[in-house]
Structure formats: C-alpha cells, structure tokens
Amino acid sequence: MPADDPRRPTGNDTPSSPNPAALADSLQALQARYGERYRWRLLMSVMVGAIAALMSSTVVNVAIPELSHHFTLGQDQAQWVTSGFMAASVVAMLTTPWMLARCGFRRTYQLCMLALLLGGIVGGMATHYPVVLAARIAEGIAAGIVQPIPAIIILRAFAPHEQGRASGLFGMGVVLAPALGPSLGGVLVESLGWRSVFFMVVPFGLLAIALARRYVPVTAPGGVIPRRDLALDRWGVLLACAATLTLLTGLVSLHAGPPLQAALLLAASAAALAGFVAWQRRRQRLGNPAALLSLDVFGQRHFAAGSLVALIYGAALFGSTYLIPLYLQMGLGLSAAHVGTLLLPAGLALAGTIAVVGRLADRQPPHRLVQWGLALLTLSFVAFVVVDGHTPLAWLVALVMLGRVGLGFVLPSLNLGALRGLPAAHLPAGSSAINVLRMLGGSVGVSLCGVVLQWRLSAHGAAAAGAPGPRLAAFAETFGLLAAFCALACWHARALRPTAPHR
C-alpha cells in the first residue's frame, strides 16, 4: 500500500501495543496478506453480518397476524415482537464502542452472530409467547451491537472519494436480502407456519461467522489490541434500559392502560433519560474511557442535525415496515404469501436506488439527497391516506415502490452527511449514537403505529371481520401520522447543508 494512500492507517490508527503485527490476524497483517482488495473483502464480510441482523429485524413482520392468532394476542401485545427487538437494539448499540474496545472486531462479530443464531432457533421452537419475546430481545441485542460497525469501516478503510460507492454497495447488499425476505417469508408462513421465518437467519449467521474468521481483524478500532480489562458502564446500561422500556410501555399505556399509569411511565422515562445524560457527562468529566455515549459528538453541527433527522426518520421507516404488511393483510385481506410477492418489487427498487445514489453521494451534497428521499417517502404515505379498498393492487405496489425509492436516497446519504465532519477518534461513538437514535425513533414509531392503529380501529368500530371500510379508515389515519413524521424530518434535513460550498 503506497505511503500516500488515503486508506493507509493514519496517526489515529497507530497501534498502542508493542509489535501488534505479531498477531497473524491483526488489521495490518490482513492488509498485507490480501493486498489492495482487502478493504472490499472486509466490507463484504460485515455486509453479510448486517444482512443477518436486518433480516431478523424485518422478516418476522409478515408473520405477525398468524403469530397473534396462535398466541391469542391483541395488536398492542403483538407489536412487542417488533418493538421489543428494537428496544433491545437501542440499548445494545450504546455498548458497541465498549464491545469493540474490549473484544475487537472479530470476536464482537462472532459473538453477535452466535446470539442471532440462538435467538432464531429458540424463537422458532418456542411454545409460549414470553419465550418468543425473549428470543427476539436476544436477537435485538446482537443486531444492535453489529449495526454501527459498517459505518466505522467505510469511513476509515475507504478514501473520501470511495465512501459513497462503498456505502451504496453496502446498502444495496443489505437491503436486497431483506427485500427478498418478506416474499420468501410469506411463502414459508403459508406453507410451514410462522415458526419457519425465525430460522431464515441461520444460514446468514453461519456464513457471517465463517467470513469474520477469515477477513475481520482481531484488533479493536485504531488497530490496537483489545483491552480485556475495560469495564462496562453498568449504571449507564441500566439507565438506558429504564428510559427505553418505560417510554415504550408508557406509549402502549396511552391506549391500553389508565391515563395516570401512562403519565407516570412517561415521566419515569424522562427522568431516566436525564439521569443517563448526567451520568455520561460525569464519566466524561472524570476522563473515564468506558463512557457509553460520548456527548462531545453532538457539539458538531452536522452530526447534531443528522441525529435529529435519524430519530424522526427512524420512526417513519420502521413504522412503515411494520404497518404496510398489516395494511395489506388486515385491511385488504390478502394472504401472507401474496403480501410477500407484492412487496418484492419495492425491495428490488430500494436496492437499485441505493446502488445509484451511492455514486451520487460522492458528487452531491448529502443534505440534498436526504431531502429528496424524505420528500418521496412523505408523498407515498400521503397517497396511502387517500387510497381506498377499490384501488388496484398495481397502484398500491407503485406507492410502496415510491416510498422505497425515497428510502434509497436517504440510507447511503444520512450517515455520510452526519459523520464526515467528526474526528477519526469519535467515529465509533458517532456511528453508535446515530444508529441508537434511528433505532429509538423506530421503536417509538412501531409502538405509536400499533397504539394509534388499535385506537382508531376501536374508534371506528372495526373489530368485526366484516367491516373493511372502518378498518381502512383506521389505517389511513395511521399512515397520516407517518407522513407527518417524514415531513418533519425533511424540514430538519436542511441543517445538514454544508457551511462551505460543496466540492
């Protein structure tokens, strides 16, 4: 690798431990072994792990109606299969910098893939709903730790002029398998039952473990040897758990519980969040290297703006991923296999858009791409508000595709716009924080969609199976909530605009 190659480890990547090249699988040794193409092989390895994590997140949605029937669950209970996964991911993402520093890239990846495998197998074999929920939480923890890692690798292993292309390739690969997942999942649910979708993560998890053993370095970020003596911030984790769980439970209680209970839970969530922020500030002030969240990254304007957009956009993204399959099944009465087939073109459109936009991101300001994408996503949700039960299925497929094209503009651009201005030493904390906020927004979005949908179904008297009109009205009002979320994110994306002319 030439001395002036921008991918060559910089001063921030200088190992702090003596003679790290003695490790056969250190970052430096792997670069020397595989040469110029190593960075692409490393990206492919983490892509497979991310596919496994995202597939476990989204493919279960198509099985929710049958799972609800099997365990006799209400909508507010069934949505915990998705929101419980994301709540666990939110808290787990905070531990990613600690896991990487303590265990290194390879060990972290392999442990997470093992947890995904076990979660999928246990969830598929469970005979009680609490066991299913526990398996989903285990999968959520693993997926949460894994998801911030690819952004760190892209921004450190690739030159600035390659980062958009790498993000596009990564994004295309990551969304293509989950795009195919609902189609295959729908067929599996129809032929083998809801349990079968839990096992879909197994082959991806096994492949990810094998690739990690070959291409992912054992070193921690910065090329240093992992520090096994680095303690976890347990109080920070407890406060983050308390804030997330009381928030989601409080949102559900807005409809399913007494108003006082909901108010107390939401107040407890605000208090736990304030305690978490105060605790992290104290640890940083004392110079503790094991703080879960580096609050310094929010002092950078682009990162702060990107974080706010990620929070709002996450609510719309995951809310729609949860709501659209339910709309097609509960609202229009389509089978799970039919729904999977209808969602396939949208997934392919998303993958193709990301591939194109990834290259555009090397030449266009990220804020412009983010705003275009959010505008298209808003338009698709508004269209779902006004369609009715007589709308041809082809038009519905086109509307879903329009929204997924919008997602394709946002996904490779938002991280680049938010993280590019951060110092290299802050990239792990920044990537972790922005993914935490997106997943937190997603958890809130799924919970709100479940609560609002159940509320509006009750308000319209749509509990009876023979009342398609009221059911569709309830779904339309819930899509209106998602449209409002996206419009708000589009407005705030203006702050991602660079302060100097884009080069």
Salt bridges, closest charged atoms under 4 A:
ASP5 OD2 - ARG7 NH2 2.87
ASP13 OD2 - ARG156 NH2 2.81
ASP25 OD1 - ARG33 NH1 3.36
ASP25 OD2 - ARG106 NH1 2.97
GLU36 OE2 - ARG7 NH2 2.31
GLU36 OE2 - ARG39 NH1 3.31
GLU139 OE1 - ARG136 NH1 3.31
GLU162 OE1 - ARG7 NH1 3.36
GLU162 OE2 - ARG39 NH2 3.01
GLU162 OE2 - ARG165 NH2 3.94
ASP229 OD1 - ARG227 NE 3.50
ASP233 OD2 - ARG283 NE 3.41
GLU477 OE1 - ARG456 NE 2.46
GLU477 OE2 - HIS460 NE2 3.02
